[in-house]
Amino acid sequence: MATIPLIHRGPRRADIVGLLEGSLLPTSDLTDQDMTDFFYVGPPNAPVGIVGVQFYGSSALLRSLVVTSAHRARGLGQRLVEHAEQHARERGAGTVYLLTTTAEAFFRARGYAITPRESAPAAIRSTPEFAGLCPASSAFLSKRL
C-alpha cells in the first residue's frame, strides 16, 4: 500500500513560484503573508502539489491548485482541495469560489458548480484574479461548504 503524503501548511513563496508559473498560474499578486493559507505536499523546498485559500468575509477563493505531472493521478489534487475546503470551513467560509481555464471537469466532479460571474460577491469580484489576472474566458465555479 502506498504511503499517503502529509499535507503541510505555509510553503515559502519562493519555493512555489516556479511550480505555479510552470502551470501558467498567476503569481504576481501573491505575498509571503498569503502563504499562511497555502498547503503543499512534498519537500518544503520542492513541493509536488500546492493549493491556496484566500478569505473575503464569509467567502473564500480557492487558488493555485497544482500537482506536478509526475505526481498526478494519485489523488493528491483531490486531497489538497479537500484540505483547503476544510480549512475554509474552520475559518468560517460558507462558499468557496474559483476561476479555472483547465480544470473545470476536475472541480465539477468534486461538487463545484458553474456560477454566473455577475452573482459573485463584491469582495470576490474585486480580487486581482477575478478583475484581470485570470482571463475572462475562465470558468467561474462555486461550492457551498
Residue pairs with C-beta under 8 A, 6 or more apart in sequence:
2 74
4 79
5 41
5 42
5 48
5 76
6 41
7 39
7 40
7 41
7 79
7 80
7 83
8 39
8 40
8 41
8 44
9 36
9 38
9 39
10 35
10 36
10 38
11 35
11 38
11 39
11 40
11 44
11 47
11 50
12 32
12 35
12 44
12 45
13 30
13 31
13 32
13 34
13 35
15 44
15 45
15 46
15 47
16 35
16 38
16 40
16 47
16 50
16 64
17 27
17 30
19 47
19 50
19 66
19 68
20 26
20 27
20 30
20 50
20 64
20 66
21 27
22 66
23 66
25 63
25 64
25 66
26 128
26 129
26 133
26 134
28 128
28 133
29 128
29 129
29 133
30 52
30 64
34 52
34 54
35 52
37 52
37 53
37 54
37 55
37 87
38 50
38 51
38 52
38 53
38 64
39 50
39 51
39 52
39 80
39 83
39 84
39 87
40 47
40 49
40 50
41 47
41 48
41 49
41 50
41 76
41 79
41 80
42 48
42 49
42 71
48 67
48 68
48 70
48 71
48 76
49 66
49 67
49 68
49 71
49 76
49 77
49 80
50 64
50 65
50 66
50 80
51 62
51 63
51 64
51 65
51 66
51 80
51 81
51 83
51 84
52 62
52 63
52 64
52 84
53 60
53 61
53 62
53 63
53 84
53 87
53 88
53 91
53 93
53 96
54 60
54 61
54 63
54 127
55 61
55 88
55 91
55 93
56 121
56 123
56 124
56 127
57 121
57 123
58 92
58 93
58 94
58 95
59 93
59 94
59 95
59 96
59 97
59 121
59 123
59 124
60 88
60 91
60 93
60 95
60 96
60 97
61 96
61 97
61 98
61 124
61 127
61 129
62 81
62 84
62 85
62 88
62 96
62 97
62 98
63 98
63 99
63 129
65 77
65 80
65 81
65 103
67 76
67 77
67 80
77 106
78 110
81 107
81 110
84 96
85 96
85 143
85 145
88 96
88 145
89 145
93 145
94 144
94 145
95 142
95 143
95 144
95 145
96 112
96 142
96 143
96 145
97 115
97 120
97 121
97 124
97 140
97 141
97 142
98 107
98 112
98 140
98 141
98 142
99 129
99 130
99 134
99 138
99 139
99 140
99 141
100 107
100 138
100 139
100 141
101 134
101 135
101 137
101 138
101 139
104 114
104 139
104 141
107 141
107 143
108 114
108 141
110 143
111 143
112 141
112 142
112 143
113 141
113 142
113 143
114 139
114 140
114 141
115 140
115 141
115 142
116 140
117 125
117 130
117 140
120 130
120 140
124 130
125 131
130 140
